Amino acid sequence: MKSTNETLVFMSEYKILAGEGVLKTVGLGSCVGIALYDSFTRIGGLAHILLPSATQGRNINKKKPGTYADIAIKSLIHDMEKFGANTSRLRAKIAGGGEMFGTFGNLPINVGSMNVSSVRTILRNKGIPLTGEDIGGNKGRTMRLDVSNGLVYVLRVGDEREIEI
């Protein structure tokens, strides 16, 4: 499904639309894309999260609030509420969180699974149900949120068709 009205969300960003349009992010490897949607107001937000927590970042980039899961989700919810969304009605879907880098030196690290774990914990603590996901593996992904109906689609690198999550 293609849309001519797509708004791109780049790494470490989030964006919000109301009523119609498609939010799209590409290049989800170990990063996690998170779509939040309020079906009553038809307000949707999409974030492309790079790292799990600002406490693990040395230099917090305040111009890129989507970098860290903890700051990105809090900021996204806050801004969606300004548009008229209600946190109690938000539902979440996530994609990405792959193991793209293997090991770092002698240390096995999996930033993707750390990102997924962080996002799940934050959503649970905020009482936002996680209603769909396409995570893990070692393939990059593109994620799209259709704000007119709340449907989320994922295309994995090498696949011919998108899947709905």
N, C-alpha and C positions, 0 to 999 in steps of 0.2 A: 504494500500500500504506500503510495507516494503522495506527498502533498506539496503544493506550490507555496504554501504559507508556512514554511518551516523556520523556526528561530533556533540558531545554533547556540549550544551551551558548551563553552570550551573548558579545558581542564582547570580546576580550581575556581570555577564559577558556578553560580546558580541563576536561574531566571524563572519568571512567573508570567503566566498568561491567564486571562479570564475569558470564558465564553467560547472561543474558538481558536484554532491554530494548533500547530504541532511544535513541541519542544524536542530538540534532537541533540544528542551528544555522541561523538565518535571516539574511537581509540580507547575504549575501556579494556584495559589489561588487568593489572593488579588494582587499578582504581575501581571505585564503586559508583555507579550511577544510581541515584535514588529519586524516584518519582513520588510526589505527594499530591493527593487529589481530594477535593471536597466536591462530592457529586451534587450537593444541593445548590451551591453557588457556581459550580463548574469553573472553579479556580484550581489551577494546577501549577506545580513547581517541579523543576528538575535541577539536580545538582550533580556535578562531576567531582567527586571527592578523591583527593590524592593520598592522604594519610589519615590514620585513625584518630589522632589526638594532638591538640596544640601543645600539650605538655611534652610531646616527643619532638616537636619542631624547635630548632634553635632560633630561627628568625621568623617570627610570625609576621606574615605579610597581610597587613590590615586592608590593603586594596584588593585582596583576593580572599574573601571570607569563605569561599567554597573549598579551600585547600584541606582543612581538617574536619573530620566527621563531626566532632563535638560542636565546633563553631558553625559549620555549614548548616547543620540540621536546625540548630537553635535560631540562626539568622533567617533561614528559609521559612520556618514556621512563623516567626515574628512578622516578616514581610508579607506572607500570605494572609495573615490576620488583618494587616493594614488594608488589603484588597477586599476583605469581607469574609474570608474563610474562617471556619470554626475548628479549632484543634480537635474537639470531640468528634468531628465528622471526618477527619483526615484518615486516609488509607494510604499505605506505602507499598511500593514494589521496587525491587533492587535487581541490578545486573552488574556483572563484572567480578571482581575479586579473584581473578585467576592467578595461578602461580607462573609468573612470567620470567622470573630471574633465577630460580633455583637457589643456589647458595651464595653467600657473601663472604668471601675468604673461607675460613673454616667453619663459619656459623651458618647453619641452615636457617634461612629467613623466608617467610612467606608473608609479604606485605598484604597480599590479597586477602588471605584468611584473617589477618589482623584487622583489615578494613571492614570486612563482613561482620566480624564479631563485635567490633565497636559500633557499627550502624545498628545491628540488632539490639544491642544493649541500650543504646540511646532511645530507639523507638519504643522498646518495652518500658523504659523508665518514664517516657512521656505518654504512655498509654495509647500509642498509635499502632493499630494492627498491621502486620506485614502480610499482605494478601497474595503476593506472587514474587517469584525470584528465578533468576537464571544466573547461577554463580559457579565459580571454580573453573577447573580445567586449565588449558593453556592456549586458548584462542581469544583473540581480541573481539570486542563486540561494539555494535552500534545500538543505541537505545532511543526509542521515540515514545513520547506521551502525546496522545491526541486529546487535547483539552475539551473538545466538544462532547466527548463521551467517557473519558477516563481510561481508555484502552491503552495498554503499553505493549510495544512490540520490540523484539530483540532480533538482530541479525548477527550471527557469528561469522567470523572470517572463514571463508571457504564454503559456506552454506549458500544455497541459491534462494531460499525463502526465509522470510521473517517468521518468528513464532510469537504468539501472544502469551504474555505471562500474567 
